[in-house]
Amino acid sequence: MKGLGYIGAFIGGALVGAAVGVLAAPEKGKETRAKISDTVNDFLRKHNIKLNRKDVGDLVDDLEVAAD
């Protein structure tokens, strides 16, 4: 069970790192948010995690706030 915590922390860190990297890119905010949303959707689909569109949008917004 402890190993799952490490894996979750690694995945969470990777997502936050990717979000910060995308947010630091010189693009418009709308394009950046769309890119983050697409990346999160791809990750969730790859790992068979079910979230609705609103939950994904909330997650992207939370990542954006955390990166600021």
N, C-alpha and C positions, 0 to 999 in steps of 0.2 A: 504494500500500500504506500510505503514511503517513496518508492521509486516512481509511482504515479504522480506524486507531488512534484518531484524533480522534473519529470517530463512536462507536466502542466506549466511549471514555472519557465521552462525552456521555451515552450511553444508561445506562452504569453509574452515573454521577453522578445522573441523573434518577431511577433506581430507588432509589438510596440516599436521595436527598432525599425521595422519596415515602414511603419506609419510615419515615424519621425523622418526617415530618409525621404519619403515621398513628400511630406509637408515642407521639407527644406528645399525641394526642387523649385526652380523658378517658373512656376506655372500659375495660372489663374486658380483661385480657390475652388470654383465649381468643378473644374477639370481634375483638380487634386482629390476632392471628395469623391468624385465618380471613380477615380483610379483606386482609391483606398477601398471603396465599397465593392468594386469588382474583385479586388485581391482577397478581401474577407470572404466574399461569396464563393470564390474558387476554393479557398482553404476549407470552408465549411462543407462544400460539396465533396471535396476529396476525402474528408474524414467522416462523411456521412452524419454530419451534425445538422439537425433541423432547427432553423430559426426563421421566423417570418420577416418580411421586408422591413417592418418597423423596428424590430429588435436589431437587425443588422445596421440600420440607420442610426439607432441609438448608440450602438457599439462604436461605429465610426465617429460619431460626435464626441463620445467619451475619450476616444483615442486622440482626437484633435485637441481637446481641452488639455489632456495630459501632456501632449507634446509642447503646448505653449508654455 
